[in-house]
Structure formats: C-alpha cells, structure tokens
Amino acid sequence: MLQTLGMDGGDTDADPDATISVALGESEALAWMRTLSAVRLVLASRLGIQTEDDHQPDDPRFGVYDWIGYRLDGLVAALDRG
C-alpha cells in the first residue's frame, strides 16, 4: 500500500496533508483489499462488533470502521467492472 501511495520511505519531506491520487491495477487493488480487510477486522474486535446488531452507526467511534467498509465496497465494485 505504501508503494502505491508513493510513501515508500524515500520522501521524508512530503506534505502529510497533501491530496494523493492513486491508480491501482488488479494486483494492487487485491493487496489493498487484504490490508483494509485486516484493519477492519482488528477495529471490529476492538469495538466489540461480533454481529450486525453490535454496530452503532451513530457512535463516532465507528466512523473509521464504516469508512473502510465503504472503500472495500468501492474496490470490489471496481474489480467487478474491470
């Protein structure tokens, strides 16, 4: 993921607030999906999500969990189109 973001450690003066455009091929998209799924699983564990009923969309602590799910859905849709 860091390589596709251009953050492989070579540029230590990069602006942390800069917008980054990323184009992913199939292998990169699959790597992103594996990584994001693993992070989302850890978040679910930390938030105590075991079933759909445990998810509380109004609780701000679930924001990153939901955002990662949204991004995973987008990756799946993009791969289905390709």
Buried (B, 14 or more C-beta within 10 A) or exposed (E): EEEBEEBEEEEEEEEEEEEEEEEBEEEBBEBBBEEBBEEBEEBBEEBEBEEEEEBEEEEEEBEEBEEBBEBBEEBEEEEEEE
